[in-house]
Amino acid sequence: MSMKKETLEDIIIASGIKKEIIAKRMGISPSYLWRLRQEPNKMDLDYMKKLSEAMGVELDRVIEAVKNN
């Protein structure tokens, strides 16, 4: 039995933080966060770090989720 791999969207939803707040904490616009969510594999390490800090989750978890998209 294989477990579903966690995606970036799964982490964002599980955080319970509104996307607008996450974007503000990252210092980007909500529309840019939307673009990052659509193509997470294009997100660089700096944005992954900002995203993990904005949601209060481990950076490794975000990196793994980006790989799973």
VEXVEX-310811 format. One line per field, with one value per residue: residue number from 1; residue in one letter; x, y, z of N, C-alpha, C in turn. Coordinates in steps of 0.001 Angstrom, whole numbers. Example, Ala and Ser with C-alpha at 12.3 -4.5 7.8 and 13.67 -1.06 7.14 Angstrom:
<nodes>
resi: c(1, 2)
resn: c(a, s)
n_x: c(13190, 12850)
n_y: c(-5690, -2250)
n_z: c(7800, 7080)
ca_x: c(12300, 13670)
ca_y: c(-4500, -1060)
ca_z: c(7800, 7140)
c_x: c(13200, 12900)
c_y: c(-3300, 30)
c_z: c(7800, 7870)
</nodes>
This chain:
<nodes>
resi: c(1, 2, 3, 4, 5, 6, 7, 8, 9, 10, 11, 12, 13, 14, 15, 16, 17, 18, 19, 20, 21, 22, 23, 24, 25, 26, 27, 28, 29, 30, 31, 32, 33, 34, 35, 36, 37, 38, 39, 40, 41, 42, 43, 44, 45, 46, 47, 48, 49, 50, 51, 52, 53, 54, 55, 56, 57, 58, 59, 60, 61, 62, 63, 64, 65, 66, 67, 68, 69)
resn: c(m, s, m, k, k, e, t, l, e, d, i, i, i, a, s, g, i, k, k, e, i, i, a, k, r, m, g, i, s, p, s, y, l, w, r, l, r, q, e, p, n, k, m, d, l, d, y, m, k, k, l, s, e, a, m, g, v, e, l, d, r, v, i, e, a, v, k, n, n)
n_x: c(852, 697, 1483, -54, 1842, 2828, 1851, 2757, 490, -1066, 329, 49, -2742, -3101, -1797, -3599, -3508, -4424, -3980, -3375, -2228, 21, 1403, 1883, 3548, 5698, 6548, 5623, 3260, -187, -891, 1562, 2272, 281, 1198, 3594, 2516, 1248, 3315, 5342, 7800, 9461, 10191, 12649, 15248, 15335, 12708, 11369, 12316, 11317, 8606, 8302, 8951, 6913, 4712, 5404, 6542, 8746, 11612, 12605, 10326, 8813, 10551, 10537, 7832, 7679, 9208, 7443, 5437)
n_y: c(-1186, 2100, 5323, 8496, 11054, 14078, 17190, 20557, 22174, 20709, 21168, 23945, 24188, 22639, 24244, 26160, 28844, 31814, 32304, 34875, 36006, 34393, 35124, 37833, 37597, 36444, 38495, 38939, 39304, 38186, 37154, 36388, 34377, 32578, 31901, 30589, 28417, 27110, 26189, 24763, 23458, 25245, 26950, 28629, 27958, 30067, 31119, 28835, 28679, 31093, 30536, 28314, 29493, 31418, 29833, 28403, 25855, 23000, 23467, 21318, 19804, 21389, 21417, 18689, 18408, 20074, 18591, 16500, 17459)
n_z: c(0, -989, 253, -160, -1513, 30, -1190, -2173, -2090, -309, 2095, 2359, 2659, 4989, 6812, 7572, 7250, 5648, 2166, 1302, 3549, 3851, 1516, 2083, 4337, 3077, 1530, -1020, -3766, -3662, -6172, -7249, -5471, -6173, -8740, -8058, -6725, -8801, -10393, -8735, -8990, -10186, -8254, -6402, -3929, -2074, -2114, -1250, 1343, 2426, 2202, 3888, 6348, 6501, 6915, 9112, 9025, 8582, 6523, 5026, 4651, 2891, 684, -20, -686, -2921, -4687, -5029, -6629)
ca_x: c(0, 1512, 872, -52, 2903, 2338, 2163, 2861, -874, -1470, 954, -571, -4090, -2964, -1316, -4751, -3228, -4921, -2934, -3007, -1337, 1282, 2075, 2354, 4696, 6807, 6943, 5228, 1829, -966, -856, 2845, 2160, -532, 2084, 4500, 1729, 920, 4537, 6272, 9126, 10252, 10479, 14038, 15414, 14997, 11247, 10964, 12621, 10335, 7311, 8313, 8907, 5597, 3722, 5890, 6815, 10147, 12044, 12708, 8956, 8459, 11395, 10016, 6540, 7955, 9643, 6285, 4491)
ca_y: c(0, 3308, 6512, 9662, 11991, 15414, 18236, 21909, 22632, 20024, 21863, 25269, 23989, 22147, 25319, 26919, 30269, 32315, 32488, 36295, 36218, 33730, 35980, 39035, 37196, 36159, 39732, 38863, 39511, 36945, 36603, 35710, 33127, 31697, 31377, 29620, 27222, 26429, 25553, 24766, 22967, 26396, 27760, 28471, 27659, 31262, 31169, 27703, 29058, 32107, 29877, 27497, 30421, 32065, 28874, 27778, 24426, 22682, 23684, 20008, 19390, 22161, 20921, 17373, 18621, 20626, 17441, 15633, 18085)
ca_z: c(0, -1047, 838, -1037, -1168, 363, -2160, -1631, -1800, 930, 3227, 2479, 3212, 6363, 7690, 8044, 7076, 4369, 1164, 1276, 4693, 3507, 536, 2784, 5156, 2162, 852, -2425, -3989, -3738, -7531, -7436, -4723, -7020, -9787, -7435, -6417, -10050, -10889, -7605, -9378, -10626, -7070, -5942, -2505, -1295, -1960, -416, 2726, 2828, 2337, 5106, 7488, 6526, 7411, 10335, 8802, 8288, 5140, 4370, 4271, 1690, -407, -408, -1338, -4253, -5490, -5268, -7566)
c_x: c(892, 746, 957, 1051, 2312, 2789, 2264, 1476, -1402, -936, 296, -1955, -4002, -2498, -2470, -4577, -3717, -3759, -2463, -2024, 25, 2073, 2661, 3584, 5930, 7330, 6642, 3731, 1103, -929, 469, 2869, 1341, 339, 3043, 3769, 1395, 2115, 5601, 7677, 10030, 10637, 11928, 14080, 15040, 13493, 10743, 11191, 11613, 8969, 7254, 8234, 7533, 4531, 4144, 6091, 8291, 10454, 12113, 11344, 8519, 9265, 10867, 8695, 6710, 8386, 8455, 5283, 4807)
c_y: c(1242, 4484, 7650, 10613, 13385, 16422, 19586, 22437, 21978, 20765, 23221, 25139, 23573, 23236, 26116, 28424, 30701, 32597, 33945, 36624, 35587, 34599, 37218, 38715, 36917, 37416, 39720, 39107, 38168, 36316, 35896, 34388, 32127, 31076, 30332, 28314, 26437, 25648, 25527, 24285, 24082, 27310, 27534, 28305, 28848, 31351, 30002, 28027, 30088, 31481, 29049, 28374, 31063, 31141, 28207, 26279, 24238, 22898, 22360, 19505, 20100, 21643, 19582, 17502, 19178, 19504, 16558, 16214, 17722)
c_z: c(0, -458, -171, -574, -965, -688, -1453, -1253, -534, 2154, 3452, 3118, 4678, 7334, 8294, 7912, 5701, 3428, 1086, 2398, 4426, 2542, 1208, 3618, 4294, 1471, -637, -2541, -3985, -5135, -7812, -6658, -5526, -8105, -9234, -7127, -7674, -10598, -9791, -7956, -9899, -9459, -6626, -4422, -1622, -1054, -1120, 1054, 3239, 3066, 3617, 6347, 7624, 7114, 8712, 10200, 8458, 6812, 4385, 3889, 3003, 499, -918, -1153, -2743, -5193, -5885, -6261, -8981)
</nodes>
